[in-house]
């Protein structure tokens, strides 16, 4: 997908021709077929700034940023039931006010997170995103909210707490910062694309350079090994995340935490992403063992994003999904070095393979040979039938945030950025990570029909424990 220019205008500032239309790509169409009101397909991005923002200036800057990336100014075009495909209609301007400023005060941060999980921006209005600015909502270190969307920054390596223990509270004054909440309809856009637009807005607002930093360079020998590796069969249905204590209401729960970036010895054959993958697999294995689930192989979905991060970054859903498999025998924390090296071989091999975003089957399923309404019914049926073969969980590692997200002297630059991806069943659990200012920001998001907030807190502790264990590669 490439950025397109705005439609031409006539002298009355109205469109002089029909707005340009773009057919739904494969990812967008499959997502559109399978929408559910109970678990909206939203991506939540949360950016913490140390200072305050001027509402009028921010609104102007963000609106201009949308115009500089016109592919984001789109809405779903209306059409008859017998049409062959869905189409995006590109608009010259937003259809509604994208930036809002909810009232500050106690609980404002948690309410904004809840809105990000419960209500997706509509596809019928351009653009399918919203930006909420929560003033005075910097999270105090050491706090943990008691509802389903909480914050729990802690130092890496501390002992995990048991589920059901009382959360810590914070009685001191709240820092005077600002939190930006971007809520994205994932049928249209993904997190990295919207972060690119926010980086443009930061540059327009503060006048500071927000060009992306260069990505880390992989050693040549690491690339040479990504040819053929021993990979377990994917024909066996993978393990599911065992049910904890489901909550009566549907939707997603969310917990965010801040950790130290795990140490990795110089010259290690694995990356931080591989450490995160191993920690996620061991976390789920431990959880399932505690809940009496029969041991089964795991498959963890991992998005791969090869897009450039400059102003020419294609806007839309630009990641492709690969699945990293693990056998029951491999998931042994006592052989961490071997697990990390095996994980590194598989992730490198999967990243190097050319593959459609959702695989060849999805590309065939979305071919416009019959009305899109018929394909929608078929897609939903196949998705239900394929439920047992759906991967166990999703790990989305954004990596080091490439932009400074510097909003100038008064607001400052971002010191924490969290993302979270949808967590619909049958997968029901996603782990999303990003690093900013030398810290790792982790979001666990789950289906409330599968887990409760207490379950999420215990999974967070297990993830932290095993991530710390990846630093102890005694085989080196």
C-alpha positions in Angstrom: 0.0 0.0 0.0 1.3 3.4 -0.9 0.2 6.9 0.2 -2.1 8.6 -2.3 -2.7 12.3 -2.8 -6.0 14.0 -1.9 -8.7 14.4 -4.6 -8.7 17.6 -6.5 -11.0 20.4 -5.3 -13.1 22.9 -7.2 -13.4 26.6 -6.4 -16.0 26.0 -3.6 -13.5 23.9 -1.6 -15.5 20.7 -2.4 -14.4 17.7 -4.4 -14.6 18.2 -8.1 -14.8 14.4 -8.8 -15.7 11.2 -7.0 -13.2 10.6 -4.1 -10.5 8.1 -4.9 -11.1 4.5 -3.8 -8.8 1.8 -2.8 -9.8 -1.9 -2.6 -9.4 -3.5 0.8 -6.1 -5.4 1.0 -6.3 -9.1 2.2 -5.7 -8.2 5.9 -8.3 -5.5 6.0 -10.9 -7.7 4.3 -10.4 -10.8 6.5 -10.7 -8.5 9.6 -13.8 -6.8 8.2 -15.5 -10.2 7.7 -14.9 -11.3 11.3 -15.8 -8.2 13.3 -17.5 -8.7 16.7 -19.0 -6.1 18.9 -18.1 -8.0 22.0 -14.4 -7.9 21.4 -13.6 -4.8 19.1 -10.5 -5.0 16.9 -8.7 -2.1 18.4 -5.0 -1.2 18.8 -4.2 0.9 21.8 -1.2 3.2 21.8 -0.3 5.1 25.0 2.4 7.8 25.0 3.6 9.4 28.2 5.0 12.9 28.2 6.6 14.7 31.2 4.9 18.1 30.5 1.7 19.7 29.2 0.4 20.3 25.7 -1.6 23.2 24.4 -4.9 21.8 23.1 -5.3 24.2 20.1 -1.7 23.7 18.9 -1.9 19.9 19.3 -5.2 19.7 17.4 -3.7 21.8 14.5 -0.5 19.7 14.4 -2.3 16.4 14.5 -4.7 17.5 11.8 -1.8 18.6 9.6 -0.1 15.3 10.2 -3.1 13.5 8.9 -2.9 15.6 5.7 0.8 14.8 5.3 -0.1 11.0 5.4 -3.3 11.2 3.3 -3.7 7.4 3.1 -4.9 7.5 6.8 -7.8 9.8 5.7 -10.2 7.0 4.6 -13.6 5.5 5.4 -15.4 2.4 4.2 -17.2 3.2 1.0 -20.9 2.2 0.8 -21.9 -0.4 -1.8 -24.6 -3.0 -2.7 -24.5 -6.4 -1.2 -23.5 -8.0 -4.5 -20.3 -5.9 -4.8 -17.1 -8.0 -5.3 -14.9 -6.2 -2.7 -14.9 -3.7 0.1 -13.3 -0.4 -0.8 -11.7 2.5 1.2 -12.8 5.9 0.1 -10.1 8.5 0.6 -11.3 11.9 1.9 -9.7 15.3 1.7 -10.4 16.1 5.4 -11.4 14.3 8.6 -15.1 13.6 8.8 -15.1 14.3 12.6 -13.1 15.8 15.4 -10.2 13.3 15.9 -8.6 14.9 18.9 -10.5 15.1 22.3 -9.6 16.3 25.8 -11.5 14.2 28.4 -11.8 15.8 31.9 -8.7 15.2 34.0 -8.9 13.8 37.5 -8.7 10.6 39.5 -9.3 7.6 37.3 -9.0 9.5 34.0 -6.1 7.2 32.9 -8.0 4.0 33.6 -11.1 5.3 31.9 -9.1 6.2 28.8 -7.7 2.7 28.6 -11.1 1.2 29.1 -12.5 3.2 26.2 -9.5 2.1 24.0 -10.6 -1.5 24.6 -14.4 -1.2 24.5 -15.1 1.2 21.6 -13.4 1.1 18.2 -13.4 4.2 15.9 -16.1 3.6 13.2 -15.0 2.5 9.8 -17.6 4.7 8.2 -16.0 8.0 9.3 -12.6 9.2 8.2 -10.1 8.6 9.7 -10.7 5.4 11.7 -8.6 6.5 14.7 -9.0 8.9 17.6 -6.6 10.7 19.9 -7.4 11.4 23.5 -5.3 13.7 25.6 -5.4 13.0 29.3 -3.9 15.9 31.2 -2.0 15.3 34.5 -2.1 11.5 34.2 1.5 10.4 34.4 1.5 7.1 36.3 3.3 7.2 39.7 6.0 4.6 40.0 5.0 1.7 42.2 1.3 2.0 41.6 -1.1 -0.7 40.4 -4.7 -0.1 39.5 -7.3 -2.5 40.9 -9.5 -2.7 37.8 -9.1 -4.6 34.6 -6.9 -2.0 33.0 -4.0 -1.2 35.4 -0.4 0.0 35.5 2.2 -1.9 37.4 5.8 -0.6 36.8 8.3 -2.7 38.8 12.0 -3.5 38.5 13.0 -6.6 36.6 14.0 -9.6 38.7 11.8 -9.0 41.7 10.0 -12.0 43.0 6.6 -12.8 41.4 3.5 -12.2 43.6 0.8 -14.7 44.0 -2.6 -14.2 42.4 -5.0 -12.7 44.8 -2.5 -10.7 46.9 -3.4 -7.1 47.6 -2.1 -4.6 45.0 0.2 -1.8 46.1 -1.2 1.7 46.3 0.3 5.1 46.0 -0.7 7.9 48.3 1.6 10.6 47.0 0.8 13.4 44.5 0.4 12.4 40.9 3.1 13.7 38.4 2.0 16.6 36.2 2.4 14.8 32.9 0.3 14.2 29.8 -0.8 10.9 28.3 -1.7 10.6 24.6 -4.1 7.7 23.8 -4.3 6.7 20.2 -7.1 4.2 19.6 -6.9 2.5 16.2 -9.5 0.4 14.3 -7.3 -2.5 13.4 -9.4 -3.4 10.4 -7.9 -0.3 8.7 -4.5 0.4 10.4 -1.8 -0.9 12.6 0.2 0.5 15.5 3.5 1.3 13.7 1.7 3.2 10.9 -0.2 5.4 13.4 2.9 6.0 15.4 4.5 7.4 12.3 1.7 9.9 12.0 2.1 10.8 15.7 5.8 11.4 15.1 4.9 13.8 12.3 2.5 15.6 14.6 5.2 15.9 17.3 7.6 17.5 14.8 4.9 19.9 13.7 4.0 20.8 17.3 7.4 21.2 18.8 9.6 22.0 15.9 12.0 19.2 16.9 13.5 16.7 14.5 11.5 13.4 14.9 13.3 11.5 12.1 13.6 7.8 12.8 16.8 6.5 14.1 18.7 3.8 12.2 17.6 0.2 13.0 20.2 -2.0 14.6 22.5 -3.9 12.2 22.5 -7.6 12.3 25.9 -9.3 12.0 26.4 -10.9 8.6 26.9 -14.4 10.1 23.5 -14.3 11.7 21.8 -13.7 8.3 23.8 -16.5 6.7 22.4 -19.0 9.2 18.7 -18.2 8.3 18.4 -20.8 5.6 17.1 -24.2 6.9 16.4 -25.0 10.5 14.8 -27.9 12.4 11.2 -26.8 12.8 8.5 -28.9 14.6 5.4 -29.9 12.5 2.5 -27.5 12.5 -0.1 -30.1 11.7 -0.9 -30.8 15.4 -3.4 -28.4 17.0 -1.3 -26.3 19.5 -2.0 -25.7 23.2 -4.6 -23.2 24.2 -4.1 -20.8 27.1 -5.8 -22.5 30.0 -8.9 -20.9 31.4 -8.4 -19.0 34.6 -11.3 -17.3 36.3 -13.3 -15.7 33.4 -15.3 -12.6 34.0 -19.0 -12.3 33.3 -18.8 -9.4 30.8 -17.2 -9.9 27.4 -14.4 -7.8 26.0 -10.7 -7.4 26.7 -8.7 -6.7 29.9 -5.4 -5.0 29.9 -2.4 -4.7 32.2 0.7 -2.6 31.4 4.1 -2.8 33.2 7.6 -1.3 32.8 10.7 -3.6 33.1 14.3 -3.3 32.3 15.5 -4.4 28.9 16.9 -7.9 29.4 20.7 -8.2 29.3 22.1 -10.0 26.3 25.8 -11.0 26.3 27.8 -9.4 23.5 28.0 -11.7 20.5 25.0 -13.7 21.5 23.3 -15.6 18.6 19.9 -14.5 19.8 18.2 -11.1 20.0 16.0 -9.4 22.7 13.0 -10.4 20.5 14.1 -14.1 20.9 14.3 -13.6 24.7 10.8 -12.1 24.7 9.6 -15.1 22.6 11.2 -17.6 25.0 9.8 -15.8 28.1 6.3 -15.8 26.5 6.4 -19.5 25.7 7.7 -20.4 29.2 5.1 -18.2 30.8 2.2 -20.0 29.0 3.8 -23.4 29.7 4.0 -22.6 33.5 0.4 -21.2 33.5 -1.0 -24.3 31.8 0.9 -26.6 34.1 -0.5 -24.8 37.1 -4.1 -25.2 35.7 -3.8 -28.9 34.9 -3.8 -28.6 31.1 -2.3 -31.5 29.2 1.1 -30.6 27.8 0.9 -29.8 24.1 3.2 -28.0 21.6 2.9 -24.2 21.4 2.7 -21.9 18.4 3.2 -18.2 19.0 2.2 -15.7 16.3 4.8 -13.0 15.6 4.2 -10.0 13.3 7.0 -9.0 11.0 7.2 -5.5 9.7 9.7 -4.6 7.0 8.4 -1.1 6.2 10.7 1.9 6.3 10.0 4.3 9.2 10.4 7.6 7.3 7.7 9.9 6.0 7.3 7.6 3.0 6.2 4.7 5.3 3.1 3.0 3.8 0.1 3.6 6.0 -2.3 0.7 6.6 -1.9 -2.8 7.9 1.6 -3.6 6.8 2.8 -6.5 8.9 2.9 -10.1 7.9 2.3 -12.9 10.5 4.5 -15.9 11.1 4.1 -18.6 13.7 7.0 -19.8 15.8 6.5 -23.4 17.0 7.8 -25.1 20.1 7.6 -28.8 21.2 6.8 -29.8 24.7 10.3 -31.0 25.3 12.0 -27.8 24.2 10.1 -25.6 26.7 12.5 -26.3 29.6 13.8 -23.3 31.5 16.7 -25.4 32.8 18.1 -25.5 29.3 17.7 -21.8 28.6 20.7 -21.4 26.3 19.5 -24.1 24.0 16.0 -22.7 23.9 17.2 -19.2 23.0 19.5 -20.5 20.2 16.7 -22.6 18.8 14.3 -19.8 19.0 16.7 -17.4 17.2 17.2 -19.9 14.4 13.5 -20.2 13.8 12.6 -16.5 14.0 15.4 -15.6 11.6 14.3 -18.3 9.2 10.7 -17.2 9.3 11.5 -13.6 8.8 13.6 -14.4 5.7 10.9 -16.4 4.0 8.8 -14.5 1.4 5.2 -15.0 2.4 1.8 -13.2 1.9 0.7 -11.3 5.0 -1.8 -13.9 6.1 -0.6 -16.8 4.0 -1.6 -18.1 0.6 -5.0 -19.4 1.8 -6.2 -16.0 2.8 -5.1 -14.5 -0.5 -7.2 -17.1 -2.3 -10.1 -16.6 0.0 -10.3 -12.9 -0.7 -10.1 -13.2 -4.5 -12.9 -11.0 -5.9 -14.7 -13.8 -7.9 -18.0 -13.8 -6.0 -19.9 -11.2 -4.0 -18.0 -10.1 -0.9 -21.0 -10.9 1.3 -20.7 -14.6 0.3 -16.9 -14.6 1.0 -17.7 -13.0 4.4 -19.9 -15.9 5.4 -17.4 -18.5 4.2 -14.5 -16.7 6.0 -16.4 -16.7 9.3 -17.2 -20.4 8.9 -13.7 -21.3 8.1 -12.4 -19.2 11.0 -14.6 -21.1 13.5 -13.6 -24.5 12.0 -9.9 -23.6 12.2 -10.2 -22.5 15.8 -8.4 -25.5 17.2 -5.4 -24.8 14.9 -5.2 -21.1 15.8 -1.9 -20.2 17.5 -1.6 -20.3 21.2 -0.9 -16.6 21.7 0.5 -13.5 19.9 3.8 -11.7 20.8 4.1 -8.4 19.0 7.5 -6.8 19.7 7.5 -3.3 18.3 11.2 -3.0 19.4 13.0 0.2 20.1 10.7 3.1 19.3 12.5 4.8 16.4 11.1 8.3 16.9 12.0 10.7 19.7 8.3 11.8 19.9 9.6 15.1 21.2 6.9 17.7 21.5 9.2 20.6 22.4 10.4 22.3 25.6 7.1 22.4 27.5 5.7 19.0 26.8 9.1 17.2 26.4 9.8 13.8 24.8 8.1 10.5 25.4 9.5 8.5 28.3 7.1 5.5 27.9 5.1 4.1 25.0 2.8 1.2 25.4 1.0 -0.7 22.6 -1.6 -3.5 22.9 -3.1 -5.7 20.2 -6.6 -7.3 20.1 -7.0 -10.5 22.1 -10.0 -12.3 20.8 -10.6 -16.0 21.4 -9.7 -18.7 20.6 -6.2 -17.2 21.0 -7.3 -14.9 23.9 -3.9 -13.5 24.9 -1.5 -11.0 23.4 1.8 -9.7 24.7 3.0 -6.5 23.1 6.4 -4.9 23.9 8.2 -1.8 23.0 11.3 0.0 24.4 11.7 3.7 25.1 14.4 5.5 27.1 16.2 2.3 27.9 13.1 0.7 29.4 10.9 -2.2 28.2 7.2 -1.4 28.2 5.0 -4.5 28.2 1.2 -4.8 27.7 -0.7 -8.0 28.5 -4.1 -8.1 26.9 -6.6 -10.9 27.3 -10.1 -12.0 26.5 -12.3 -11.6 29.6 -14.1 -14.8 28.7 -10.8 -16.5 29.3 -9.0 -14.6 32.1 -9.6 -12.1 34.9 -7.5 -9.2 36.1 -6.0 -11.4 38.8 -5.0 -14.0 36.2 -3.4 -11.2 34.1 -1.4 -10.0 37.1 -0.1 -13.6 37.7 0.8 -14.0 34.0 2.7 -10.6 34.2 4.7 -12.0 37.1 5.5 -15.2 35.3 6.6 -13.2 32.2 8.9 -11.1 34.3 10.3 -14.1 36.0 11.1 -16.0 32.8 12.4 -12.8 31.0 14.9 -12.4 33.9 15.8 -16.1 33.5 16.8 -15.5 29.9 19.6 -13.3 31.1 21.1 -16.4 32.8 22.4 -18.3 29.9 24.9 -20.5 31.8 25.8 -22.5 28.7 28.0 -19.7 27.3 
